[in-house]
Amino acid sequence: MISVGTLTLRGEASWTDTIYNDIFNGKAPYEAATTQPAYWLLNARLTWQPHNSHFRFQLFGENLTDALYATNRVAFNTPQTFVNVSGQFAAPRTFGLRAMMKL
């Protein structure tokens, strides 16, 4: 029998409940915009490693539900009459192919 290598399928699922980025759980005036709604995050990977090879190839999909979520958020008042919310959003739904080599 001829071996063509190893094929591995991996799936990941995680649930993140509502996150409040302030000490008042979003109930203070102008702080509701700092609240991160709950979301699901789903990822999948299919990896193939040829027999007796230093190489590995991976087809992947990340954030398959295309959840819009922030990795951080903060509200600040500058000047006092304006409330600004700043933060960084995570990557949207992403697909790709990786080639890896182990020395």
C-alpha positions in Angstrom: 0.0 0.0 0.0 1.3 3.4 -1.0 1.0 6.2 1.7 0.2 9.7 0.4 0.5 11.2 3.9 -1.7 12.4 6.7 -4.9 14.4 6.2 -6.2 16.2 9.4 -9.5 18.0 9.7 -9.9 20.5 12.6 -12.9 22.6 13.6 -13.1 25.2 16.3 -16.1 26.9 17.9 -16.2 29.5 20.7 -18.9 31.6 22.2 -18.1 35.0 23.8 -20.9 36.6 25.9 -21.5 40.3 26.1 -18.4 42.2 27.2 -18.7 45.5 29.0 -15.6 47.7 28.6 -16.5 50.1 31.4 -17.2 49.7 35.1 -20.9 50.6 34.8 -21.8 47.7 32.3 -22.7 50.2 29.6 -25.3 52.0 31.6 -23.5 55.2 32.3 -24.3 58.1 30.0 -22.5 57.8 26.6 -20.9 54.4 27.6 -23.3 52.1 25.7 -21.0 52.2 22.6 -18.2 50.5 24.5 -20.4 47.3 25.0 -19.4 44.3 22.9 -22.4 42.2 21.9 -22.1 38.4 22.3 -20.9 36.4 19.2 -19.9 33.0 17.9 -16.5 32.4 16.3 -16.0 29.4 14.0 -12.8 28.3 12.3 -11.9 25.3 10.2 -8.7 23.8 8.9 -7.8 20.9 6.6 -4.1 20.0 6.8 -2.2 17.6 4.5 1.3 16.3 5.3 2.9 14.2 2.6 4.6 11.0 3.9 8.3 11.5 4.7 8.2 15.2 4.0 9.2 18.3 5.8 6.3 20.2 4.2 2.8 20.6 5.4 -0.1 22.3 3.5 -3.2 23.8 5.1 -6.5 25.1 3.7 -8.2 27.3 6.3 -11.2 29.4 7.0 -11.4 31.8 10.0 -14.3 33.7 11.4 -16.7 31.7 9.2 -19.8 33.4 10.6 -18.2 36.8 9.7 -18.8 38.1 13.2 -18.1 41.8 13.7 -16.4 42.2 17.0 -13.8 44.4 18.6 -10.6 43.2 20.2 -10.6 46.3 22.4 -12.8 49.4 22.9 -12.5 52.5 25.0 -14.5 55.7 25.4 -13.0 59.1 26.1 -14.2 62.7 26.3 -12.2 65.2 24.4 -13.4 67.9 24.7 -15.9 67.4 27.5 -19.0 67.8 25.2 -18.0 65.0 22.8 -17.8 61.3 23.5 -15.5 59.3 21.3 -15.2 55.5 21.1 -12.0 54.0 19.8 -10.9 50.4 19.3 -9.6 47.7 17.0 -11.9 45.3 15.1 -10.9 41.7 14.4 -10.4 40.4 10.9 -13.6 39.5 8.9 -14.2 36.1 7.3 -10.9 34.9 5.9 -9.9 32.0 3.7 -6.4 31.0 2.7 -3.8 28.4 2.0 -0.6 27.9 4.1 2.5 26.1 3.2 4.8 25.2 6.1 8.2 23.6 6.3 9.8 22.0 9.4 13.6 21.8 9.4 
